[in-house]
Amino acid sequence: MGLGVHYLTGITLTRAYHVMLRRGRRRAGPLEAAAYGAVTGLLPLLVLDPSWGLGPFALRSDEAPRLVRIMLLGHAVFGAAIGFWTAALSGRTAARTLQGGA
């Protein structure tokens, strides 16, 4: 169940990123998306960790710095992947549109 919720949350956050891009009329890029991904890492640090009794940023854990680094790095990579694939697929879609394809 946890894995399913994790992936559903990732899909929802990816969709939110695309909506923000569209509303801001911005182009996707791996660096901006990596920053977005790092910010999404705050969700587990501020919601999940306290629900497990670890406190915000897992401060009640002996491994707090390591847990925070892993969370932020993992989510930054998630964001960079979103940015990379969004840019790649947007370019491909734009090229097909210019060529008259569907």
N, C-alpha and C positions, 0 to 999 in steps of 0.2 A: 504494500500500500504506500509506503514511504517513497519508493522509487517512482511510482505512478504520479504521486503528488509533486515530486521534484520535477519530473518532465513536464507535467501540465503547467507548473509555475514557470518553467523555462519557456514554454511555448507562449504563454500569456505575456511574459516580459519581452519576448522577441516581437510579438505583435504590438505591444506598447511602444517599443523603439521605432517600429515602422510608422506608426501613427504619428509619433513626435516628428519624425523626419518629414512626413507628408505635410503636416500642419505648419512646420517651420520652413517648408520649401527648401530643405537642405539635402545634400547628397550624402550618401553613406560613405564612411571611411573607417578603416580598422582602428585608427588611433582614437577617434571620437567614440567609437563603439566600445573600445576597451575601457575607456573612462566610464561609460554607461555600465558596462559589466561590473567594474569595480564597485560602483555605487550599488548595484543589485546585491553585492556581497554584504551590504549593511543589513539586509533583511534577515538572514540567518543569525547575524551577530547581535541584532537587537530584538529579534522575536524568538528564534529557535533556541539559541543558547540559554536565555533566561527561562524558557519553558522547561528546560532540562535541569534547572537549578544551578547553572554555571554562571549566571549573572550576565549583564551586557558585556559583549566582547570576551566572553568566557573568563572574566577576571577572577572568578572563584576557582579556576582550574590552575594546576601547576604548569600547564602548557599553553597558557593564554597567548603569548607572543607567536608561538608556532601555529596555533589554530587560526589566529587572525591572518597571519601571512598566507597560509594555505587557502583560506577562504577568499581573500582578496585576489590572490594570484589566479586561482581557479576561475573566479568570476570575470577577471580581466581577460583571460583567454577565451572564455565563453563570449564576451562582448566583441573581442577582436574577430572571432570566427563569424559572428553575426555581421559585422561590418564588411569583412572580406567577401562573404557569400552574397550579401545584399548588393555590394558594388559590382561583383562579377555578374550576377544575374540581371541587374539593372542594365548594365552595359550590353549584355546579350539581347535583352528584350528591346532596347533602344535600337540596336543594329538591325534586328528583324523588322522593326517598325519602319525604319528608313528604307529598307529593301522592299517594303510592300508586303512582307509576310505577316502571318497572324501571330 
